[in-house]
Amino acid sequence: MFRTIPCPTYPEIRLAVLPGRRMARIVESFRPCVVHIATEGPLGYAARSYCIKRGLPFTTAFHTKFPEYLNARSGVPVALTYKLMKWFHGPSHAVMVATATVEEELKRWGIGNIKRWSRGVDTEVFRPRDKSFLDLPRPIMLYVGRVAVEKNIEKFLETDHPGSKVVVGDGPQLNHLQRKYPNVHFAGVKTGEALARYFAAADVFVFPSLTDTFGLVLLEALACGVPVAAYPVAGPLDVIGNAPVGCLHEDLATAISRALTADPAACRAHALKFSWAASVQQFLNHIHPFPPEDFFPENDGGTRSHFASATAN
């Protein structure tokens, strides 16, 4: 729908070029009462600008630690990018975050009006299955996600642990890691049922990231009865905490060894606590309280629907 260019250092991601006018037409054709802006990319900036000019209420979400990602890729100071984040989210009626840890981090950077919005997992697709899908020496240690430097994947691949390492995903670091670690099984991108089979066939899910705000893949692994090995950082701390469904440890190899002893039934039970129905209700609760004058700033006699939302990615 927009003219795009590849993102510098990450060409798989396309960035919209000067999307303001088309974004305005899209929003106007939809006639929303409130707009939700999902991320701080070019489309998000265009939607934010439109809402501020028209006096249209909007909410935002903080899904990704872009300041830390940008620092890892280019060395741009984290504090500088967080100033930009504070400016972007400042006018938002509600800045939605997935976990308490991320909420506290944003508050330290001066970002306010934060509301909690958790995540969910499809427990019908992601469920325990026959592990014979992968015929590899066990234990099978699985990573799923972008193959990029900010995911810290190499810390997993360099661990000295018997068994097989499997990486599912694609990204700018893929070719480099394939050459450097020829014994690792790189499966490429998988979705839906195919992805669920990879999760369920693993013995432990390894999550080496230090910068994720939640990590939905943690829930997908747990829903398949697969324990998690990760660092004790935001995301794993909030999703797993002290639950006996894996191990969070500063040494990833230790985390893997201890996670392998976790009870698969406990992993599945833990994931069942995260429903999409609860997530949706949280989202609606954060949007619903706007007063009528916010919903109908042009006093158009209530011709708009009472609730509508548009998402700008």
Protein Blocks (a to p, Z undefined) as FASTA:
>chain_A
ZZcdddehilmbccdehkllmmmmmmmmnopabdcdfbfcfklmmmmmmmmmnopacddd
dfbcfklmmmmmnopafklmmmmmmmmmmmpmbdcdfbfklmmmmmmnopahiacddddd
dfklmccddfklpccdddddddeddddfklommmmmmpccedjdddedddjklmmmmmmm
mmbccebjaehjllmmmmmmpmbdcdfbfkbfnopmlmmmmmnopacdddddehjlmmnm
maccbccdfblklmmmmmmmpcfklmmmmmmmpcfklmmmmmmmmmmmpcfklmmmnono
omacfbdcdddZZ
